[in-house]
Every structure is written in structure tokens, then in C-alpha cells.
């Protein structure tokens, strides 16, 4: 879970995973802020690059730390996610949306993750152990479900598309909880990992300049006006799943188990649920009206500032979820 690693007492936190969560939550903030820029090659490339891996990798980490050690505590964690969703759904709808019936079934903005996480954990909680023991079969089925889900002509309601699209990443994390990933990814030369990630970004910058949000969001069904476009969206998800796994491993290699980052990584839930108050409530109207600049570099500075502000505010108990 974002910000929740020790499901049961006695589970020791690994600084690497907390540091990774902090890197990913910063990309969540930056990914929301970079969209405020005027259309440019950098904006499109950075958006595609970030969304290629950051949420699937978050889902993977969530699955890794979703083991059942105490069934009662596990069930309570699911209820906590749903209560958080309800509280912040009401808050953000009142602040930024017009009241409508669809707000009852569509998680607002970034809150889809809480509902999806509740679904994934509920699936683990209710699934027979005999079935969960069939690891290869379950993982294969999850990838098949992810690919076929796009043919269900339902998008945002109840976060169904995103839940099914990202399901294999959650289960891969769940099944590899006993693997020391850091030991294996460290075998990848650091310069090789950085170079490949740079090449991927350049590919988006110089070649693939279209927005691939319909693939990376995982919330948009395949159906389009033309059958060729529908098929292209299907092939896009087929390419997205393995590409995300590869890039995710390289990102894990680049992230170091820095103790400071690890300390901040324990506050990712706070940053996740509160940062839209600033990005949507302040930065979005301010940049749209021209009150503050929105160049590519300045938006990166904003992301750093918003993340730092969230870390500061997370010290106040009254704001903690």
C-alpha cells in the first residue's frame, strides 16, 4: 500500500522499498503538475515516460506488502481504504466538481487507487488458498484478464478498468514477496539502467510524440469509432504490460536505499491523498490564468515544492488519515 508496509506487527520495514515509494510518489505529484504546461515535446514525452511505469510499480509494491498475517487486521485495512475513499471523495467533489449521480460511482481524480487496492486485497482475502497456491496459473490468468478487460465497454465507474488492467502487477508483487529484488536488480550495471531509461525517454521525445494516456491510464476501453483504432488500443496494452515490467526493474535499479528517502517514503499515503489540494486548488488555476509561469523547468520546481510542503504538513497529527 502507498505508505502502509507493515500489515502485521513484527514485519520489518526495508529502506529500499520505502525509498522506492518516495521516488514514485514524487513522480505522481510531478505527473499531475507537468500536465499544466503548454503542449510541448517535453511535456508529452515526460507524461508518457512517467505513466509508463510509476503506477504499475506502485501496484507491484502494494501487492508485495499485501500478505495476510492476521486476517482481522487485514480486513480492517480494507475498511480503512474504503473509509479514506469516502471521506476524500466527498472533500474533493465538494471542492472541485459539480455534484452529480456519477460522483457516487466514479472515484475522483487520484482516488481510484484506494478503491482498486480494496478490491485487490479483498480478492486475496476471499480467494481459497488452494487456488492462490497455483501461482503460474493465477499470474497467467491475471495477464489474460488485463488484456481482455479493455473489451468491457466500462471505463471509470467503480474503477473497474484500472483494477483489472493493473491486476497482474499486484499479483506479481504478491507472489514475489519472499524474493530479495534488490539483490537481483543490483546485478544490472547502474549505467546500463540509466542509459536504457534515457533511451526510452528519448524514444517518447523524438519518435512517439502522441499521448498514450488511453494505454497508460488503464481506464479507457478499447472501443473506438474505427475497428483499426480499437485493435491498436488492444495491441497498445499488449505492449504496455511487458514494457512496464522491464522499465520497472530498471527504475528499481536506479533507486538507492537512501535512509532520508526511506524516512520520507513512510509518508507517501499522506502525500498521495492531500497533494491535489495544492496542484488542483492552487497551481492549476494560477497557471491557467497566467499568475505564475508554467515553463517545463518551473513545473519541476513546483513538484519539488509541493512534495516538500506535503512532507512538512505530514508532521501535524490532525491532518494524518
N, C-alpha and C positions, 0 to 999 in steps of 0.2 A: 504494500500500500504506500502511497505517497505519504511519507512522514511516519508510517507505522511499520516497524520492522519486527519487533518482538511480540508476536501474537500471544505467546505464553511466557510466564515467568521462567527465568533461567536461560532464555535464548540470548546469547551474547551478540552484541552488535559488531559487525565487521566494518571498519572505517572505509574500506574500499567502496562498499555499496552505498554508504551514506554520502561519500564524496561524489559518486556517480549520480545519485539522486539530486544533489545540489547542482551539478552541471546541467542535468536535464531540466530542472525547474527554472534555471536561468534561461534556457532555450525556450521554454514555454512562455515566459514573460517577453523575451525578445521576439519570438514568433508572433505574438499578438501586437507588439509595437511596430515591427517592421512593415506590417500591412498598412500603416498610416502614411507611409511615404508615397509620393507621386510615382506613377508607373515608371520603372527603370529596369535595366538589365540586372542590376544588383538586387533590387527588391524581389524580382521574380525568382532569381537563382537562389537567394538566401531562403526565401519561403519554401521553395521546393526541397532544398537541401535539408533544412531543419525538419520539415514534416515527413521526410523520407524515413526518419528513424526515431525521433525523440519520444513520441507517444507509444509506438510499439515497444521500445526499450523500457519505458516506464511500466507498461503492462507486463513485460517479462519479469521485471524486478518485483512487481506486485504478486505475480504467480509464485515466484521463488519464496516469498515470505508469507504464503497463504497456507502453510501446513497446519493441520489440525493437531494441536497438542492437548487442548481442553475444549470439548465440544460446546460447553456452556459459554465460555469466553469467546469462542469462535462465532457462535450465533449472536452474541451481544455485539461483536464487532460489525456484523452485517446490519444490525439495527442502528448502530451509530452512524454508519454511512448513509442510511436512509433518512435518519433524523437530520443529519447535516444537509443532505439534499433538500429536504423540505424547508428548512429554515432559510437557506441561502437562495433557494428558488423563489421564495416569497420576497426576500430582500431585493434580489436583482430584477425581478419582474416589476416590483413597485418603483424601482429607481430608473430602469432603462426601457421598459416595454409597455405596450398597451395591453390592458387586461383583456384576455380572450379565453375561450374554452381550450384552445390548443396549448396554452401555458400549463394546463393540468397534466398533459401527457408528453410534452417535449421539454427535456431538461434545458435550462437556459445556458447558452454560451459554452462555458467550460465544464458545467456540472454534469455532463453526460458521463464523465469518468466515474463519479460516485455511484451512479445507478448501474453502470456496467460492472463495476467492481463488486457491488452487492449481488448481481446476477451470477458472476463467475464464482464467487465464494459460496453462494447458495447451491450452485451446481455441485461443487466439491463436497459440501456438507450433506447433500441428499443422495449423491451418487453411491451405489453399492461398492464396497471395497473390492469385490471380485472383478467388477468392470474397470475400476481405476487401476487395478494391477496389470491390465493389458495395455501397457504403455505405448507400444508401437501402433497398435490398432487405434487407440484413442487419439494419438497425435495425428495419424493419417486421416482419421475421421474429422478432426478439427480443421485441418487444412482444406479438406473437401467442403466442409460446411462454410468456411470463409469464402471459398471461390463461388459456391452456389448461392450464397446469401444475396449476392447482387441481383439475382434474378427475381428476388422477392420485391415487389413494387411498393416497398415501405421504406421510408428514409429515417427521419428524426424521431417519430413517436416512440417513446419508451427506450430510446437509444438502441433500438433493435439492430440496425445495420452495423453500427460501430461495435456493439457487443459481439456479434457473430464474426465480423471481419477480423477483430483483434483476438478472437478466442485462441487460435493456435499459439500466439505469443505467450498468453497467460499459462497455457498448459505446458509449454516448453519450460517456462520458468518453474512451474510447479514440480515437474518431473526431474529437473536438474538441480534441485535444492541441495543435494548432497555432493555436488561437484564443485571443486575449487576452481572457478572460472579464471580467477586472477593468475593462477599458476599456468594455465594453458594459454591465455591471451598474451602473457608476457613472453611467450616464445616467438611471437610476431615481432620482428625488428621495429622499433619505435618509428624510425624514419620511413620505413615501408608503410606503416599505418597512416602516418601523417601525409605521405605522398599520395596514397590512394584516395584518401578523403579529399585532398586538394584537387585531384583529377576529377572526382565526382562533382565537386562544386563547379569546376571549370566546364564540365560537360553541361551542367544546367545553365551556366553563364553564357557560353558561346554557341551551344547547339540546341538544347531543349529549353527554349525560352517561353514555351506555353505554360500556363498554370495547370498543374496536375492535382489540384485540390480534390477533384472528383475521384481520384485514386487514393491520395494520401489521407484524406479525411475519413474514409471508410464509412461514410454516412449516406452516400448517394448511390441509388440503384443503377444498374447498367442501362436501364431503358432510356432510349433517346429517340429523336424523330426519325432517324435513319437506322436501318439494321446494321450498317457498317460501323456507325458510331457506337451502337450497343456492343458489337463484337470487340471494338477497340477498347472499350472500358473493361470488358472481361479479360482481354489479354493484358491490359494495364495492371489489373490485380494479380494476374499470374506472375508478372514480372516483379511486382511490388513485394510480394511475400519473401522470395529468396534474396532479393536485393537488400531488404531491410535487415535480414539476418546477418548478411555479410558486413554491411556498414555498421550495424550494431556492435559486432565483435571488434571492429577497428576502433570505434569510439571507446569501447571498454579498455582497449589497449592504451589509448591516449590519456585517459583519465588516471590520475595518480591518487593514491590513498592519503592525500594531504589531511592532516589532523584538523586544520582550520575548516577546510571544506566539509569534512566529515561532521564537524560540530554544527555547521550551518545546514547540512543535509538532514538533520533531525527536525528541521523546521519547515520542510517542504510542504506539508499539508497546510500550514498557516499561509505561506506564500501563495499556494495554489488557489485557495478559496477567497483570499482577500485582494489579490493584486488587481482584479478588474475594476475595483472601486477607483483606482488611480488611472489605469490605462483607458477605461471606457468613460469614467466620470470626469477626468481632467484632461488627459493628453489628447484623446480623440476630438473633443470639441475645440480645444485650444489650437491644435494643428490644423483642423478644418477651417477655422476662422482666420488663421494666419497670425494669431497672437504669439506663437512661438514657432521657431523653424522646425523643419522636418526633413533635413538632409539625411543621407544614409549614415554618416558618422554620428550626427547628433542623436539619431534614434537609438544608436548603440549606447550612447551615454545615458539616455533616458532609461534604457533597460537596466543598466548598472545601478542607476539612482533608485529606480523603483524596487529592485531587489534589495538594495541596502536599506531602504525605508521599511520594507516588509520585515527584514531581519530585526530592525530596531523595534518595530511595533510588536513583534512576537514576544518581547520580554514582558509585555503587560498581560497579566493573567486574565483580566476582564475580557480581552479580545480573543483568547485562545478557545478554539472549538472543543 
